[in-house]
Amino acid sequence: MRNYSSKQLFKGATRTLIAVAVSTAFPMHAALAQEAKPEASGNDGTKLETVIVTANRRAENIKEVPMSISAIKGDALDTYGANGQDIRFLSSRVPSLNIESDFGRSFPRFYIRGLGNTDFDLNASQPVGLIYDDIVQESPILKGFPVFDVDQVEVLRGPQGTLFGRNSPAGVIKFDSAKPTRTFEGYGSVGYGNYGAINLEGAVNVPLNQDWAMRISGQGQSRNDRVTNPLSTGTKTLEGYHDNAARVQFQYKNSGFSALFNLHGRDMAGNATLFRANIIQKGTNDLVPGFDYGTYPTDGLNTQTLTSSGANAHLRWDLEGLTVHSITGYDKAKFYSRADVDGGYGASYAKTMGPGFIPFTAETADGLPNLRQITQEVRVESSTKDPLQWIAGLYYFNERIQVDSFDFNTLGGNVQDGYAVQHQNAKSYAAFGSVNYAVNDQFKVRAGMRYTKDSKDFDAQRQWTPGQPISAGGTPVLTANPSASNVTWDLSGSYAMDKSTNLFARVATGYRAPSIQGRVLFGDSISVAQSEKNLSFEAGIKKDILDNTARISATVFQYTAKDLQLTAGSGGVNQNKLVNADKATGQGFEIDGQANLNRNWKATVGVSYNDTQIKDPNLFVAACGNGCTVTNPAGPFKGTAAINGNPLPRAPKWVGNFTLKYTTQVGEGTLYAVTDWAYKDSYNMFLYEAAEYKAKSLLEGGLRVGYQWADGKYELAAYGRNITNKQQVIAAIDFNNLTGILNEPRSYGVQFKANF
């Protein structure tokens, strides 16, 4: 049998994907839709709605946007988020998207096409930008704001360095809240599930007068503790939480001026992620026999709190031939998270009562007593119907944070015995512009450019060395002041073959500012990663088929990230270090489709393949400090591993999703059933490869069955998430013992929604 390299396979896929996608992606869908075509011609509800996105800062048909993009809205968001899960419910719901967290409901980490950042420090930067109501959310703590009363979520794959230039070399996830209207309306939803989960959500829209309208929306989520500590020490019950958020918006419109004011806040309290010691069988990635999710022996304390609030103002002037936008944002947050990082009890514990041998205790906490972010954008754009359209703007970003790190003496009554502090002030200035030109009715081109200048002032000091008297002091103040400037650009084109078929191609660059790692609680140095740059190529097709009853988008891509910022562990020390890899490459394809099979059946399908590779023969990292089974070649120093040729961490090659919905009229209302499935391929948890830290592939499914009254005012549904109750290790701690982190177990419940 002949062997083929991944590059050869990619080239073959590139040549054949567009030809094959339309004919093979929906074989069943096509057959059923053809049978339904006579009915579809009567527009009985089988035709797909037009999807409008703002990926290019203008409202456009998604089919005409020359980039790989997915949109999620409406019923899909209700289905995925029914059990009260945080923003991670979007993971794998569209091609090439992965989301995870080692902090639980806070600090989500995003990956697009394999590019992300595993850094768990509270000043970590990420290469995936998150935009909430046109405001960049830079801090990972701000990126976890709950998803409620949202019109649409857009996932923009590939570098977005022109119009969304704040650290977005991998892509952007864009959330647009429902806006105030001049109609009195609203909704309320209440859900109850296992473990005493209560999920509340509602919104009311109020026209105040001819010019003003107001919209108030909120969400309240809570769950009882579901994990018990059988010991007399440590936190006794865990994994319960409350998570409340609200948003108030005021909109003014009069003549050629409009203003939108947004106030929002969040209050969350619960537990940090449970780090479970020695749950991985040595030499494998299997759970140990007899593992019990509901039991967690621990001698440490576990708590997590987060409060955040913010305000933003969107001002718009519609002038003759152009529109002026001013977008001002202010956000602040406080955060504290404490956990038993060694994952168990004591330095040595009987296997019959606890997690087995633990070489040393590690009970730590990290906090953000102060996070403040200010952003300002001024944008001017053309508003004519001329073939040439343009956008120009200026952008300013300012962030100030303080990070506290604490150590605790687990065996001495859980009292504090160490402290370190970091301060970071980050500033960024940018000027950007883009032009769109319609060569003719079929062919359109777009070009954009952005100049960015970044600077950071950073200091860190260990003021109390763990295990030493506080009078012994710590380290001198360590400082870093990196700065960088960069020009990013993109060039794209789209060609309408006919009314239903668009071809597109895009080349784009991305940039991420220098990053700093300063966890000096257990070390005497800080690390700085220089800026990274990304060059990406993609091409694809977007097509409506079968009289607009089915739609498909297919893309092939290739990128090279130079000076890629990576996070390396420190072996047997609870410490991270930033490094730059010479480069990393990625290549693959994405298929995103949906179909109304007939009046009763609807389906969506998405699949992506991402082949990533680190290319740096001189890069070595410290491997695990607990005797795991490392499969990479040894590095030049004891305990190190060579990672050249490894895939990027947390980067599954295959990601897939599928939904199928059935509706039928029962009485005067509609009965429906929808199932959704998300698949994630295996991946490395860290930069090096080890048998224990190679996550297994994971397939999780959901089910929702409900009834909607004829007038659409009321809806009652039952739901289940992870209905097969698949449990496995999805992340780990590698400095101490075989400590693992699990996916969410099965959840189920009922939900009632009323619209008015």
C-alpha positions in Angstrom: 0.0 0.0 0.0 1.3 3.4 -0.9 1.9 5.9 1.9 1.0 9.6 1.5 2.3 12.5 3.6 -0.1 15.0 5.1 1.1 17.6 2.6 0.2 15.4 -0.3 -3.2 14.7 1.2 -3.8 18.4 1.7 -2.9 19.2 -1.9 -5.3 16.4 -3.1 -8.0 17.8 -0.8 -7.4 21.3 -2.2 -7.9 20.1 -5.8 -11.0 18.1 -5.2 -12.8 19.7 -2.2 -14.8 22.2 -4.1 -15.9 19.7 -6.8 -16.8 17.1 -4.2 -18.4 19.2 -1.5 -21.5 20.2 -3.3 -22.2 16.7 -4.7 -21.4 14.6 -1.7 -21.8 16.7 1.5 -25.6 16.3 1.4 -26.4 13.1 -0.4 -29.4 12.4 1.8 -30.3 16.0 2.1 -30.3 16.5 -1.7 -32.5 13.5 -2.3 -35.1 14.5 0.2 -35.0 18.1 -0.8 -35.6 17.1 -4.4 -38.7 15.2 -3.4 -39.9 18.4 -1.6 -39.1 20.7 -4.4 -42.7 21.2 -5.7 -43.8 22.2 -2.2 -40.7 24.4 -1.8 -41.7 26.4 -5.0 -44.8 27.4 -3.1 -42.6 28.8 -0.3 -44.1 26.6 2.4 -41.3 27.3 4.8 -38.6 25.0 3.3 -36.5 27.8 2.0 -33.5 28.9 4.1 -33.4 32.4 5.5 -30.8 34.8 4.4 -28.0 35.1 7.0 -26.7 38.7 7.5 -23.3 39.2 9.2 -21.1 42.1 10.0 -17.7 40.5 9.6 -16.5 43.4 7.5 -18.1 46.0 9.7 -21.1 46.3 7.3 -24.3 44.3 7.1 -23.8 41.7 4.3 -25.2 38.4 3.1 -22.9 35.7 4.6 -22.6 34.2 1.1 -21.0 37.4 -0.2 -18.3 37.7 2.5 -15.0 36.5 1.1 -13.8 34.6 4.2 -14.6 31.4 6.1 -17.3 32.4 8.6 -20.1 30.7 10.6 -23.1 32.1 12.3 -25.2 30.7 15.2 -28.5 32.2 16.3 -32.0 31.6 17.5 -33.0 28.1 18.4 -29.5 26.7 18.2 -28.3 29.0 21.0 -31.3 28.1 23.1 -30.6 24.4 22.6 -26.9 24.5 23.3 -27.2 26.6 26.4 -30.3 25.0 28.0 -28.4 23.3 30.9 -26.8 26.5 32.1 -23.3 25.8 30.8 -21.0 28.8 30.3 -19.6 30.0 27.0 -17.8 26.7 26.4 -21.1 25.3 25.0 -20.0 26.8 21.7 -17.0 24.5 21.5 -17.0 22.4 18.3 -20.4 23.8 17.3 -18.8 25.2 14.2 -15.8 24.0 12.2 -12.3 24.6 13.6 -13.5 26.0 17.0 -12.3 24.7 20.3 -12.9 26.2 23.7 -11.7 25.0 27.1 -10.9 26.2 30.6 -8.7 25.1 33.5 -10.6 27.6 35.7 -14.1 26.3 35.4 -16.8 28.9 34.4 -14.2 31.7 34.2 -11.2 32.2 32.0 -12.2 30.4 28.7 -9.4 29.8 26.2 -10.3 29.8 22.5 -8.7 28.0 19.6 -9.4 28.5 15.9 -7.7 26.3 13.3 -5.5 25.0 16.1 -4.1 28.4 17.2 -4.7 29.3 20.8 -2.9 29.8 24.1 -2.7 27.3 27.0 -1.3 30.0 29.4 -3.2 30.1 32.7 -1.8 33.3 34.0 -4.3 36.1 34.5 -2.5 38.5 32.2 -2.3 35.9 29.4 -3.1 37.1 25.8 -4.9 35.0 23.3 -4.7 34.9 19.5 -8.5 34.6 19.1 -10.2 38.0 19.5 -13.5 38.2 21.3 -15.8 41.1 20.4 -18.9 41.6 22.5 -21.2 44.4 21.1 -18.3 45.8 19.1 -16.0 46.0 22.2 -12.8 44.0 22.3 -12.7 41.8 25.5 -8.9 41.4 26.0 -8.7 39.7 29.3 -9.7 36.0 29.5 -11.7 36.9 32.5 -13.9 39.3 30.5 -14.2 36.8 27.6 -16.3 34.5 29.8 -19.3 36.9 30.0 -22.5 34.9 29.8 -24.4 34.4 26.5 -28.0 35.6 26.8 -30.5 37.7 24.8 -28.0 37.5 21.9 -29.2 37.9 18.3 -26.2 36.2 16.7 -22.7 34.7 17.2 -20.3 35.0 14.3 -17.1 32.9 14.1 -14.6 34.5 11.7 -11.8 32.1 10.9 -8.3 33.2 9.9 -6.4 36.5 10.7 -8.6 39.5 11.3 -5.8 42.0 11.6 -7.4 44.9 9.7 -10.8 45.7 11.1 -10.5 43.6 14.3 -6.8 44.2 14.9 -6.5 43.6 18.7 -4.6 40.3 19.0 -6.6 38.3 16.4 -4.1 36.3 14.2 -6.3 33.2 14.6 -9.7 34.7 14.2 -12.5 36.5 15.9 -15.7 35.4 17.8 -18.3 38.2 17.6 -21.4 38.5 19.8 -24.2 40.8 19.0 -26.8 41.4 21.7 -30.5 41.9 20.8 -31.0 45.7 20.5 -33.8 47.9 21.7 -36.7 48.4 19.2 -39.8 50.5 19.2 -42.1 47.6 20.0 -43.2 46.5 23.4 -42.1 42.9 23.6 -40.1 40.5 25.6 -39.7 36.9 26.9 -39.1 34.9 30.0 -37.6 31.5 30.4 -37.3 29.2 33.4 -35.5 25.9 33.5 -34.9 23.2 36.2 -32.5 20.4 35.9 -30.6 17.7 37.8 -28.3 18.7 40.6 -30.9 21.3 41.5 -29.9 23.5 38.5 -32.1 26.5 37.9 -31.7 28.6 34.8 -33.6 31.9 34.4 -33.4 34.3 31.4 -35.6 37.1 30.3 -35.8 40.4 28.4 -38.2 43.2 28.1 -38.2 45.9 25.3 -39.9 49.2 26.1 -40.4 52.1 23.7 -40.0 55.2 25.9 -41.1 57.8 23.4 -40.7 58.6 19.7 -36.9 58.8 20.0 -35.9 56.5 22.8 -36.3 52.8 23.5 -35.0 50.6 26.3 -34.1 46.9 26.6 -33.4 45.2 29.9 -32.2 41.6 29.8 -30.8 39.2 32.4 -29.7 35.7 33.2 -29.5 33.8 36.5 -28.0 30.4 36.7 -27.3 28.2 39.7 -26.6 24.6 40.6 -26.3 22.7 43.9 -23.0 21.0 44.8 -22.6 17.6 43.1 -19.3 16.5 44.4 -18.5 15.5 48.0 -15.3 15.4 50.0 -15.5 12.4 52.3 -12.6 13.7 54.6 -12.8 15.9 57.6 -10.5 18.5 56.1 -10.8 20.8 53.1 -13.9 22.1 51.3 -16.7 19.5 51.9 -19.0 20.0 48.9 -18.1 21.3 45.5 -19.2 22.3 41.9 -22.2 24.3 42.9 -22.4 27.9 41.7 -24.5 30.9 41.1 -23.9 33.1 38.0 -26.0 36.2 37.5 -25.6 38.7 34.7 -27.7 41.7 33.4 -27.6 44.2 30.6 -29.5 47.5 30.2 -29.5 49.3 26.8 -30.9 52.7 25.8 -31.2 53.6 22.1 -31.9 57.0 20.7 -32.7 57.7 17.0 -33.6 61.1 15.5 -33.0 62.2 12.0 -29.4 61.4 11.0 -28.1 60.7 14.5 -28.4 57.6 16.7 -26.9 56.5 20.0 -26.8 53.2 21.8 -25.8 53.1 25.5 -25.0 49.7 27.1 -24.6 48.9 30.9 -23.8 45.4 31.9 -22.5 43.4 34.8 -21.9 39.9 36.2 -21.7 38.3 39.7 -20.4 34.7 39.8 -19.5 32.5 42.8 -18.7 28.8 42.9 -15.6 26.6 42.7 -12.5 26.4 40.7 -11.9 23.4 38.5 -11.4 20.2 40.4 -7.9 18.9 39.9 -8.2 15.1 40.6 -4.9 13.4 41.5 -3.8 10.1 40.1 -7.0 9.4 38.1 -5.0 8.6 34.9 -3.7 5.1 34.5 0.1 5.3 34.1 1.1 4.6 30.5 -2.4 5.3 29.1 -5.0 8.0 28.9 -7.6 5.9 30.6 -9.3 6.7 33.9 -8.3 4.4 36.8 -10.8 1.6 37.5 -13.5 2.4 39.9 -13.3 6.2 39.4 -16.2 8.0 41.0 -17.1 11.5 39.7 -19.1 12.4 42.8 -16.2 11.8 45.3 -13.2 14.1 45.7 -10.9 13.5 48.7 -9.1 16.8 49.4 -7.4 18.6 52.2 -7.4 22.0 50.4 -9.9 24.8 50.1 -11.6 25.6 46.9 -13.5 28.8 46.0 -13.9 31.1 43.1 -15.6 34.5 42.7 -15.9 37.0 39.9 -17.6 40.3 39.5 -17.4 42.5 36.4 -19.2 45.5 35.1 -18.9 47.8 32.1 -20.5 50.5 30.0 -20.2 51.4 26.3 -21.6 54.1 24.0 -22.1 53.7 20.3 -22.7 57.0 18.5 -23.5 57.2 14.8 -23.9 60.2 12.5 -25.4 59.6 9.0 -24.1 62.3 6.8 -24.3 62.9 3.1 -22.3 60.1 1.5 -20.7 58.9 4.7 -21.3 57.6 8.2 -19.3 58.4 11.3 -19.1 56.0 14.2 -17.7 56.5 17.7 -17.5 53.4 20.0 -16.3 53.9 23.6 -16.0 51.0 26.0 -15.1 50.7 29.7 -14.9 47.4 31.6 -13.6 46.4 35.0 -13.5 43.1 37.0 -12.4 41.5 40.2 -11.5 37.8 40.4 -10.3 35.3 42.9 -9.7 31.6 42.5 -8.3 29.1 45.0 -7.8 25.4 44.5 -6.0 22.3 45.8 -3.8 22.0 42.7 -2.1 18.8 43.9 -5.5 17.3 43.5 -5.8 15.3 46.7 -4.9 14.8 50.3 -1.5 15.2 52.1 1.9 14.1 50.9 1.0 10.4 51.1 -2.4 8.9 51.4 -3.8 5.4 51.4 -5.2 4.3 48.0 -8.3 2.9 49.7 -9.2 6.3 51.1 -7.9 8.8 48.6 -6.0 9.5 45.4 -2.8 7.7 46.3 0.8 9.1 46.4 1.2 12.9 46.2 4.9 14.0 46.2 4.2 17.4 47.7 1.3 19.7 48.5 0.2 22.6 46.2 -2.6 24.8 47.4 -2.6 28.1 45.6 -4.8 31.0 44.6 -4.7 33.8 42.0 -6.6 37.0 42.0 -7.3 40.1 40.0 -8.1 42.8 42.6 -8.1 45.3 39.9 -8.7 45.0 36.1 -9.7 48.0 34.1 -10.0 48.3 30.3 -10.7 51.4 28.2 -11.2 51.3 24.4 -12.1 53.9 21.9 -12.7 53.6 18.2 -13.6 56.3 15.6 -14.6 55.0 12.2 -15.8 56.7 9.1 -17.2 54.8 6.2 -18.8 55.5 2.8 -22.6 55.2 2.5 -23.1 55.6 -1.2 -24.0 52.9 -3.8 -20.9 53.5 -5.8 -18.7 50.6 -6.9 -16.0 51.9 -4.5 -16.7 51.6 -0.8 -14.3 52.4 2.0 -13.7 52.4 5.7 -11.1 54.3 7.7 -10.6 54.6 11.5 -8.5 55.0 14.6 -8.4 52.7 17.6 -7.1 53.1 21.2 -6.7 50.5 23.9 -5.6 50.8 27.5 -5.6 48.1 30.2 -4.4 48.2 33.8 -4.3 45.0 35.9 -2.9 43.7 39.1 -2.4 40.0 39.6 -2.1 38.5 43.1 -0.6 35.0 43.7 -1.0 33.2 47.0 0.4 30.0 48.5 -1.1 28.1 51.4 0.2 25.6 53.9 -2.2 22.7 53.4 -0.8 20.6 56.2 -0.6 23.5 58.6 -4.2 24.5 58.7 -4.5 26.0 55.1 -3.0 29.3 56.3 -1.3 31.6 53.8 2.5 31.2 53.6 3.5 33.0 50.4 2.5 36.0 48.2 3.6 37.6 44.9 2.2 40.5 42.9 2.3 41.6 39.3 1.3 44.9 37.6 0.7 45.4 33.9 -0.2 48.5 32.0 -0.8 47.8 28.3 -1.5 50.4 25.6 -2.2 50.1 21.9 -2.8 52.6 19.1 -3.9 51.7 15.6 -5.0 53.3 12.4 -6.9 51.1 9.8 -8.6 51.3 6.5 -10.2 49.1 3.9 -11.6 49.5 0.4 -14.2 47.4 -1.5 -14.5 47.7 -5.2 -17.1 46.1 -7.4 -15.3 45.5 -10.7 -18.6 44.4 -12.2 -21.8 42.7 -11.0 -19.9 39.4 -10.6 -16.4 40.3 -9.4 -15.6 42.2 -6.2 -12.3 42.8 -4.5 -11.4 44.0 -1.0 -8.1 45.2 0.5 -7.4 46.4 4.0 -4.4 47.6 6.1 -3.8 48.4 9.8 -0.9 49.9 11.6 -0.6 49.0 15.3 1.8 50.1 18.0 1.8 48.2 21.3 3.6 48.8 24.6 3.5 47.1 28.0 5.0 48.2 31.4 5.3 45.2 33.7 6.6 44.6 37.2 6.5 41.5 39.4 7.8 40.8 42.9 7.7 37.8 45.3 7.1 39.5 48.6 6.7 36.4 50.7 8.6 33.2 49.7 6.4 30.1 50.2 7.4 28.1 53.3 9.6 31.0 54.7 8.8 33.5 57.4 7.2 36.7 56.0 10.1 38.6 57.5 12.5 36.7 55.1 11.2 38.8 52.2 11.3 37.8 48.6 12.8 38.9 45.3 13.7 42.4 44.1 11.2 44.0 41.7 11.5 42.5 38.3 10.5 44.6 35.3 9.9 44.3 31.6 8.9 46.9 29.0 8.4 45.3 25.6 7.0 47.2 22.7 6.3 46.5 19.1 4.7 47.9 16.0 3.3 46.1 13.0 1.4 46.5 9.7 -1.2 43.9 8.9 -3.0 43.6 5.7 -5.5 41.5 3.8 -6.6 41.1 0.2 -9.6 39.1 -0.9 -11.9 38.7 -3.8 -15.3 37.1 -4.6 -16.8 36.0 -7.9 -20.5 35.2 -8.4 -20.7 32.4 -10.9 -24.4 32.7 -10.8 -27.2 33.9 -8.5 -26.6 31.0 -6.0 -22.8 30.4 -6.2 -19.9 32.5 -5.0 -16.2 31.7 -5.1 -13.8 33.5 -2.9 -10.1 33.7 -2.1 -8.3 35.5 0.7 -4.8 36.2 1.8 -4.4 37.9 5.2 -1.8 38.6 7.9 -2.3 38.7 11.7 -0.3 40.0 14.6 -0.2 39.4 18.4 1.6 41.9 20.7 4.5 40.8 23.0 3.4 38.8 26.1 4.8 38.6 29.6 4.8 35.7 32.1 5.6 36.8 35.6 4.6 34.0 38.0 7.4 34.7 40.4 5.7 33.0 43.4 7.8 29.9 42.7 10.6 31.3 40.5 13.1 34.1 40.3 12.6 35.3 36.7 10.0 36.5 34.3 9.7 35.6 30.6 8.8 37.7 27.6 7.6 36.4 24.3 8.1 38.7 21.3 5.3 39.5 18.9 4.0 36.7 16.6 2.9 37.1 13.0 0.6 35.0 10.9 0.3 34.7 7.1 -2.8 32.8 5.9 -4.2 31.7 2.5 -7.7 30.4 2.0 -10.1 29.8 -0.9 -13.6 28.4 -1.1 -17.1 28.2 -2.4 -20.5 29.3 -0.9 -23.5 27.9 -2.6 -27.3 27.8 -2.2 -28.7 24.6 -3.8 -32.0 23.0 -4.5 -34.1 26.1 -4.9 -32.5 27.6 -1.7 -33.5 24.7 0.5 -29.9 23.8 1.2 -26.7 25.8 1.6 -23.0 24.9 1.8 -19.7 26.6 2.4 -16.4 24.9 1.8 -12.9 26.3 2.4 -9.4 25.1 2.2 -6.6 27.0 4.0 -3.0 27.1 4.9 -1.1 29.4 7.3 2.3 30.0 8.7 2.8 31.6 12.1 6.2 33.0 12.8 7.7 33.5 16.3 4.6 31.7 17.6 4.0 32.4 21.3 3.8 29.2 23.3 3.5 28.4 27.0 5.9 25.7 28.4 5.7 24.1 31.8 8.6 23.8 34.2 8.7 20.1 35.0 8.2 19.5 38.7 7.5 23.2 39.6 4.1 24.9 39.4 5.5 27.4 37.0 5.0 28.4 33.3 7.4 30.1 30.9 6.7 31.8 27.6 8.7 30.8 24.5 8.7 31.7 20.8 8.7 28.8 18.3 10.5 29.7 15.1 7.3 28.9 13.3 4.2 26.7 13.1 2.1 25.7 10.2 -1.5 24.7 9.7 -3.5 23.4 6.8 -6.8 21.9 6.3 -10.4 22.4 5.2 -13.8 23.4 6.6 -17.3 22.4 5.4 -20.3 24.1 6.9 -23.8 23.3 5.6 -27.5 23.3 6.4 -30.6 22.0 4.7 -34.4 22.0 5.0 -35.0 18.5 3.9 -38.8 19.1 3.7 -41.4 20.9 5.8 -40.7 18.7 8.8 -37.0 17.9 8.8 -34.0 20.3 9.1 -30.4 19.5 9.4 -27.0 21.1 9.8 -23.5 19.6 9.4 -20.0 20.9 9.9 -16.6 19.3 9.7 -13.1 20.6 9.7 -9.6 19.1 9.4 -6.6 21.0 10.9 -3.1 19.6 10.5 -0.8 21.7 12.7 2.9 21.4 13.2 5.6 23.1 15.3 8.7 23.7 13.3 11.7 24.5 15.5 14.5 22.0 15.8 16.2 24.0 18.6 13.1 24.2 20.8 13.1 22.0 23.9 10.7 22.1 26.9 10.6 20.6 30.3 8.4 17.5 30.4 6.2 16.4 33.3 7.6 16.3 36.8 5.7 13.2 37.8 7.2 10.4 35.7 4.7 10.3 32.9 5.4 8.4 29.7 7.0 10.9 27.4 7.0 9.8 23.7 9.1 12.6 22.2 12.9 12.4 21.9 14.8 13.6 24.9 16.2 17.2 24.8 19.8 18.2 25.5 19.1 18.7 29.2 17.8 16.2 31.8 14.0 16.2 31.9 13.5 18.0 28.6 11.8 16.9 25.4 12.2 17.9 21.8 8.9 19.2 20.3 9.9 19.8 16.7 7.2 18.3 14.5 4.6 18.1 17.3 1.1 19.4 16.7 0.0 22.5 18.5 -1.5 21.8 22.0 -5.3 21.5 22.4 -5.6 21.4 18.5 -7.7 18.4 17.5 -7.3 17.5 13.8 -10.9 16.7 13.3 -13.9 18.7 14.6 -17.4 17.9 13.6 -21.0 18.7 14.4 -24.4 17.6 13.3 -28.0 18.6 14.2 -31.3 17.1 13.1 -34.7 18.7 13.9 -38.1 17.3 13.3 -41.3 19.4 13.7 -45.0 18.4 13.2 -48.3 20.0 13.9 -50.1 18.5 17.0 -53.4 20.1 17.8 -53.1 23.9 17.3 -49.4 23.9 18.1 -46.1 22.4 17.0 -44.2 19.4 18.5 -40.5 19.3 17.8 -37.5 17.1 18.6 -33.9 18.1 17.9 -30.7 16.2 18.5 -27.2 17.7 18.2 -23.8 16.1 18.3 -20.3 17.5 18.5 -17.1 15.6 17.9 -13.6 16.5 18.9 -10.5 14.4 17.8 -7.7 13.5 20.1 -5.1 16.2 20.9 -2.0 16.9 23.0 -2.6 18.6 26.3 0.9 20.1 26.4 3.7 21.0 24.0 5.4 17.6 24.5 3.7 14.3 23.8 3.0 11.8 26.6 0.8 8.7 26.7 -1.1 10.1 29.7 -1.5 13.5 28.3 -3.0 12.6 24.9 -6.7 13.4 25.2 -9.0 10.8 23.7 -11.5 11.7 20.9 -14.8 12.8 22.4 -18.4 12.7 21.0 -21.1 14.4 23.0 -24.8 14.6 22.1 -27.8 16.5 23.2 -31.5 16.0 22.8 -34.4 18.5 23.2 -38.1 17.7 22.8 -40.7 20.4 23.1 -44.1 21.8 22.3 -44.8 25.3 21.1 -48.3 26.7 21.3 -49.9 27.9 18.0 -49.6 31.6 18.8 -45.9 31.2 19.6 -46.3 32.7 23.0 -45.5 29.6 25.1 -43.0 26.8 24.8 -42.4 23.8 27.0 -39.3 21.5 26.5 -37.3 18.8 28.1 -33.6 18.6 27.4 -30.5 16.4 27.9 -26.8 17.3 27.4 -24.0 14.7 27.1 -26.8 12.2 27.0 -24.4 9.2 26.8 -22.7 10.4 30.0 -19.3 10.0 28.4 -16.6 10.9 31.0 -13.0 11.2 30.3 -9.9 13.3 30.9 -9.8 16.5 28.8 -7.0 18.4 30.5 -4.3 17.8 33.2 -1.8 19.2 35.6 1.7 17.8 34.9 4.0 19.1 37.6 3.0 16.9 40.5 1.1 13.7 39.9 -1.2 12.2 37.3 -3.9 14.9 37.9 -6.7 15.1 35.5 -9.7 17.4 34.6 -12.9 15.9 33.3 -15.6 17.0 30.9 -19.1 17.9 32.2 -21.2 14.8 33.1 -24.8 14.3 31.8 -27.3 16.9 32.6 -31.1 17.0 31.9 -34.1 19.1 32.8 -37.2 20.9 31.7 -37.6 24.5 30.4 -40.6 26.8 30.0 -40.5 29.9 27.9 -43.1 32.7 27.4 -43.0 35.4 24.8 -45.0 38.6 24.9 
